[in-house]
Amino acid sequence: MINFEDEIKKFSPSLEVEDIEDTIYNQDLTDVADLFVKMIKDNQGD
Amino acid sequence: MRCYNCGAELSEHSFCTNCGVDVALYKRIMRISNTFYNEGLEKAKVRDLSGAIVSLRQSLKFNKSNIKARNLLGLVYYEMGEVVAALSEWVISTNLRNKKNVAADYIERLQSNGTKMENLNSSIKKYNQAYQYCLQPDGKDLAIVQLKRVINLNPKLVRAYQLLGLVYIATGRPEPAKNYLLKAKEIDVNSTLTLKYLQEADRMIEALNAGKKTSLKDKLTGNTQDNNPGVTKYVDDNEYVIQPIQMKDKRGSGTVLNIILGMALGFAITFFLVRPAIIQAANDDAQEKINNINLQLDAKNLTITELEKANSEYEDRIKSMSDSLNAYAGTEGTLASMESLLKAASVYLSNPENYLEVADYIRSVDETAWTEDTSENYKNLYYALKNAIGVSVCDAYYAEGNTAYNNKQYDDAIAYLEAAVFFDETDADAIYLLATCYRVAEKDTEAQDTYNKIIELFPNTWYSGRAETYLAEYSDTDD
């Protein structure tokens, strides 16, 4: 049995076109490759 | 694939042939990213868009510069009606690689179609409004109306179908819920949320059908508590027919009752559905008007501020100019002095013998008002005129002063003699008589100053001797 109140929490307002800029700037683009390169460079620094 | 250290193209070796760093792990990370991309691509091909999103995001977590994965992720979002998410991915993609990137083409295609873009944005706004209705206790009907509009504008927006399905289920209407959820499933075949709601809708439909069947069976077997004597019941083929015996008699009153019920229903719909929408629209209009008025008010405030600033600047300038003018045209200012000097020159040029009139004008010139900016020519003219008439004027005023002194009219005598000394300081008789007048008139300070001046101008003369004597007397008196 589905509970509407619980289910509606799974939804959220959709991003509008005006929000694109913020969405892009706020994206964390750090990837595993970045972490790996940083780790290697940190080790070399030591 | 390029080396993370030097940027050289990597070979099949586990180290960079250019700089020698170990790239085994780096290559593995890149391979994992590609594996997730392939998985995402396979899922996208069979329309498992939700699954594709998960895989592609994983791929980008390993390698953010996996352009193919990012572009495909944008496409998947676009296919699900999520334009903003799609555009974000494509914009990032074009920033990472600005040449030979299909994402630029996607963005251009989308932006070139203004109407479509406007519709998509409008659909998102309406979806957000519908979502807000859903959060209100009695907003489900409005949410249904709004979500249907959203779907008309953006027929691929999966989340709109899902929300609509949920609202229909929540309002006990599983059939339309199922229809919309099936449409969502056509776009994204493997969304857990869609499948869950579909399952619920099926369960509700089954329950309803089971209830109907039980009810029908009871009626067919006569196992019913409805023993209304006013009806005739019979089975025609597979249909169970219930016919009221007095149908003709009750038809008129039934019609009236139906009309009344219909009107009541109409009023109820108007009250619960249309009225809130009208109120909302009126509120929106009012809010828009308030916003417009606020904007106008801001603009006017800005204008007023600018005008006040300009006014203040003008006032400062007026004050500055007024100060300058006052400096020139004060009570004994330069303008008046200049006018007097010009008149003096004019009178002197027309009749040099009229030196007393010239003298009056010359005395009107205020030497103390002169500044560094005062013209040299102006000063030269002043001194030239003063010197030209000086001796004659001094003699004339001395004679008048002497007469007044003899008549013991000391104030008049002082006025004449001050004028005489003003025009000719070198006239010892005039200055000595002036000092005498001061002394007799008991203007001691002026008398002592004048005696000091006599000693300074005419040293070792009878005048200076007398001056010293009188000054000594003043000294004795002070002691």
Interface residues (C-beta under 8 A of the other chain):
Chain A: M1 I2 F4 E7 I8 K10 F11 S12 P13 S14 L15 E16 V17 D19 I20 T23 I24 Q27 L29 T30 D31 V32 A33 D34 F36 V37 I40
Chain B: Y4 V21 L25 Y26 I29 M30 I32 S33 L60 K61 F62 N63 K64 S65 E82 V83 V84 A85 L87 S88 V91 I92 M117 L120 N121 I124 K125 Y127 N128 Y131 Q132 C134 L135 R159 Q162 L163 L166 V167 I169 A170 L193 K196 Y197 E200
